[in-house]
Amino acid sequence: MNKRKINGIIISARKSGRMKMFKPLIGYRGNSFIRNITLKLNSICDKIIVVTGYSASEVKENIKQLNINSKNKFVPNTTSNSF
């Protein structure tokens, strides 16, 4: 029997208009939102795709500190309205 592969996707490409802050980097339960989501997906996914845009380098660095980089793939959102 073949094991099914599960991929997760995190869309982290825009700044919140209402909160006036970049939500993925806001602290939540001792980590940033993006780290908490990545850790949860890491336990069930074979690959995690992170769509970046606004503050892409900060998002990448924040996730890379988790040392689970072999599962992560960063894809830039290059549309003009993503920033």
Buried (B, 14 or more C-beta within 10 A) or exposed (E): EEEEEEEBEBBBBBBEEEEEEBBBBEEEEEBBBBBBBBEEBBEEBEBBBBBBBBBBEBBBEBBEEBEBEEBBEBBEBEEEEBE
